[in-house]
Amino acid sequence: MAETMTDLGIQEILAQLGIEEVNNGASTGGKWFKTRGVRIDSISPVDGKLIASVNSATEADYEAIILKAQEAYKEWRMIPAPKRGDIVRQLADRIRFYKEPLGKLVSYEMGKSLQEGLGEVQEMIDICDFAVGLSRQLYGLTMHSERPGHRMYEQYHPLGIVGIISAFNFPVAVWNWNTALAWVCGDVCVWKPSEKTPITAIACQQITKEVFDANGVPEGVSGLVIGGPEIGKYMADDARIPLISATGSTRMGKSVGAAVGARLGRSLLELGGNNAIIIAPSADLKMVVPGAVFGAVGTAGQRCTSTRRLIIHEEIYDKVKEALTKAYQQLKIGNPLDLNNHVGPLIDQDAVRMYSEALEKAVAEGGKIIVEGAVLSGEGYESGCYVKPAIVEAENHFQIVQHETFAPILYIMKYAGGVENAVKLQNGVPQGLSSAIMTNNLREAEAFLSQSGSDCGIANVNIGTSGAEIGGAFGGEKETGGGRESGSDAWKVYMRRQTNTINYSDSLPLAQGIKFEL
């Protein structure tokens, strides 16, 4: 019998996380505001039960959080970066301590499998560890001046307030991708989590508060504002926030990007994906099947890196289709806290509706259902959020295929000829996040990775599209938004660059040999 959250005790888990009472939706990191906004109920898609309710923040609450963040920034930026890094190190240790209850809460509130919930918390730990090392490596450059007796160099300074707007599908990791880097850079953060997953946000804030209180961190370095789209609009329009990091749909990102751009602010946008795996004739099916299936059904298809399309060479098309069909017949759908299940629920009824509508549109455009989808009901599916993963034979130009549907629907299609034909199909969508090729042909792999190959921010060989590893910059091109997070030199997004010239001579020569004499 599946282990239910009732058996685990949601109230016990909240207590383990230090959440004694869930009411208020705004915090400076040092204290909670008694918010009086619209009541938000967090309903688990696992069983349809109420986890807790939160009073959303009002505009006045938002204003108070921003003012406190401005005050905190003046002090926080003056703390040496390695000292800030040590505080982030301590946060990683506390997250390790809370990994199991936080992972269970992520799984129960969002609906992803327990293994994925724990994996998401591990990403928080990993990015903190990355940021600790980074705190001693915020390097600038030195360069030779054309003027004698002069030295030139570049250095980086913190920006100020970083506004973070995150999505429901990764309710804790993406917040920490931003905060861990921003904090070691000397910034302060204000977070608007998805209103669909407010309790995990409160848990993160509570864990952070423990560490910050113990270190005397200024109140306001970690702000939280829970609410609907109006909070995101306040942030996008607010000139006091120099950088907005927003994760979500392309539609949302265009709105945020336009508002921030209108005030000449900075945006870090992580938006939709329409990710494909190219399956070449030499591909090893033992790798293709698990990579494609997990990519398509993991997190019930609700990852921005989920595999949406398989582009299969005509020589092996029937063989791959048969193998996928057999694999889908073995999928177990149910309570994600039961480790025997492969697929959990969609986030809510709206997601179920979009799943059903997408399948209808695919058929209307000429698609052929290979593995039937369905909305599941009955014992174990009382929430109404469980659906069967579906496979549809389709053409890349179908309007529904060009669109990202956050659900476990996999479109498969053929290509003929060389890998360049498959790449053309893969690139032939508005989004550009993640891509992959399965091949044992070195030339095909290198062509896929070349400047005429994949146009995505992530391009993999012999692994799937789904997931990301801390250390490599995560993000994509085109309608995915162009943002980069969680590794490489992404830290520079959170800082402003300054070029400095020092004249240590006793004269004032001008650049380019210009003469100016009095």
MOQUI-V562901 format. One line per field, one symbol per residue. ss: DSSP state (~ for helix, > for strand, _ for the rest). psi: psi as a letter, one per 30 degrees, with the letter a starting at -180 (. if undefined). burial: # if it has 24 or more other C-alpha atoms within 12 Angstrom, else .. A space follows every 10 residues. Layout:
ss=???
psi=???
burial=???
//
This chain:
ss=____~~~~_~ ~~~~~~____ ___>_>>___ _>______>> >>>______> >>>>>___~~ ~~~~~~~~~~ ~~~~~~____ ~~~~~~~~~~ ~~~~~~~_~~ ~~~~~~~~~~ ___~~~~~~~ ~~~~~~~~~~ ~~~~______ _>>>_____> >>>>>>>>__ >>>>>_____ __~~~~~~~~ ~~~~~__>>> >>_____~~~ ~~~~~~~~~~ ~~~~~_____ _>>>>___~~ ~~~~~~~___ __>>>>>__~ ~~~~~~~~~~ ~~___>>>>> ____>>>>>_ ____~~~~~~ ~~~~~~~~~~ ~_____>>>> >>>___~~~~ ~~~~~~~~~_ __>_______ __>_____~~ ~~~~~~~~~~ ~~~~___>>> >___>_____ ______>__> >>>_____~~ ~~______>> >>>>>___~~ ~~~~~~~___ >>_>>>>>__ _~~~~~~~~_ _______>>> >_________ >__>__>>__ ____>_>__~ ~~~~>>>>>> >>>_______ ~~~_____
psi=kkklfeefie eeeeeeggje kjekgkkffe lkkilgakkk kjkkfegglk elkkklklee eeeeeeeeee eeeeeeffkk eeeeeeeeee eeeeeeegee eeeeeeeeee glleeeeeee eeeeeeeeee eeeefghika lllkkfkkgk kklklkllec kkkkjllffi feeeefeeee eeeffgllkk kjlkffhfee eeeeeeeeee eeefghkkkf ejkkjkaafe eeeeeefjff jfkkjkkale eeeeeeeeee efghakkjkj allikkkkjl egkjffeeee eeeeeefkgh ggkfgkjfkk jkkfegeeee eeeeeeeeff kkkajffjff kekalleaee eeeeeeeeee eeeefglkke jkllkklakf gffggklkkl kkklkffkee efkjkilikk kkllllblff eeeeeefhlf lhdkllkjlg jeeeeeeefl fgbkglfkjl kglafkllkk ekkkllabgf fflklgabgf ffeglkkkkk kkjgaglikl lggkkjk.
burial=...##....# #.##..###. .######### ###.#.#..# ########.# #########. ########## .###.##.#. ########## ######.### ########## ########## ########## #####..#.. .......... .....##### ########## ########## ########## ########## ########## ###...#### ########## ########## ########## .######.## ....###### ########## ###.#.#### ########## ########## ####.##..# #.###.##.. #########. #########. ##.###.##. ###...#### #####....# #.######## ######.#.# ########## #####..### ########## #########. ...##.###. ..######## ########## #.######## #######.## ######.... .......... ........
//
